[in-house]
Amino acid sequence: MLKIMARGVCVALLAVVCAGCGKSGPTRYDISGKVSYNGMPVPAGTISFDPEGQETGGGFASIENGQYDTAKGGRGHLGGQHKVTIAGTTGKRLNPNDPDSGMQTLFLPYESSADLPTSKGAMDFEVPASPGGTQGS
């Protein structure tokens, strides 16, 4: 009898804990596209989407061979006006013999602004050779 009661309590506790699990928070939208620098695909890096005027965390994705997709290991954006930050690397380590040496940067982190859709979408970004911001296309 005691074992049955203990199991019942465990099941009830598990149900309460799992009830708090699941997606909560704002609706997020996946986005994908191409990232280029000087007309060439960015070999590796990151792209982030930070909503302007909100404190909620933004979206992000890895850049691989000039492509990014928040649905593949990233996090979607919130839609609307966002600050977009792109960090590009050559995909090669500063010291090939040291896995902690970091990556060779292709350009300084680039910031732009974009009005992102409130649905799943695609947007390409070109990082210019000269400083200044550009809108996603």
ChimeraX attribute file (.defattr): number of C-alpha atoms within 10 A of each C-alpha:
attribute: neighborCount
match mode: 1-to-1
recipient: residues
	/A:1	6
	/A:2	7
	/A:3	8
	/A:4	9
	/A:5	10
	/A:6	11
	/A:7	12
	/A:8	12
	/A:9	12
	/A:10	12
	/A:11	12
	/A:12	12
	/A:13	12
	/A:14	11
	/A:15	12
	/A:16	11
	/A:17	10
	/A:18	10
	/A:19	9
	/A:20	9
	/A:21	9
	/A:22	6
	/A:23	7
	/A:24	7
	/A:25	6
	/A:26	9
	/A:27	12
	/A:28	16
	/A:29	19
	/A:30	23
	/A:31	25
	/A:32	19
	/A:33	17
	/A:34	19
	/A:35	28
	/A:36	18
	/A:37	17
	/A:38	11
	/A:39	11
	/A:40	12
	/A:41	18
	/A:42	27
	/A:43	19
	/A:44	23
	/A:45	24
	/A:46	19
	/A:47	23
	/A:48	22
	/A:49	26
	/A:50	21
	/A:51	23
	/A:52	15
	/A:53	8
	/A:54	10
	/A:55	8
	/A:56	12
	/A:57	12
	/A:58	20
	/A:59	23
	/A:60	25
	/A:61	24
	/A:62	21
	/A:63	25
	/A:64	19
	/A:65	17
	/A:66	20
	/A:67	19
	/A:68	25
	/A:69	22
	/A:70	21
	/A:71	15
	/A:72	12
	/A:73	10
	/A:74	18
	/A:75	20
	/A:76	23
	/A:77	27
	/A:78	24
	/A:79	23
	/A:80	12
	/A:81	16
	/A:82	22
	/A:83	16
	/A:84	25
	/A:85	17
	/A:86	24
	/A:87	20
	/A:88	29
	/A:89	21
	/A:90	16
	/A:91	17
	/A:92	13
	/A:93	16
	/A:94	15
	/A:95	12
	/A:96	11
	/A:97	8
	/A:98	9
	/A:99	10
	/A:100	10
	/A:101	11
	/A:102	14
	/A:103	18
	/A:104	15
	/A:105	17
	/A:106	16
	/A:107	16
	/A:108	11
	/A:109	15
	/A:110	17
	/A:111	19
	/A:112	17
	/A:113	18
	/A:114	20
	/A:115	14
	/A:116	22
	/A:117	17
	/A:118	14
	/A:119	14
	/A:120	15
	/A:121	13
	/A:122	16
	/A:123	16
	/A:124	16
	/A:125	20
	/A:126	20
	/A:127	27
	/A:128	15
	/A:129	10
	/A:130	7
	/A:131	10
	/A:132	10
	/A:133	14
	/A:134	16
	/A:135	15
	/A:136	18
	/A:137	11
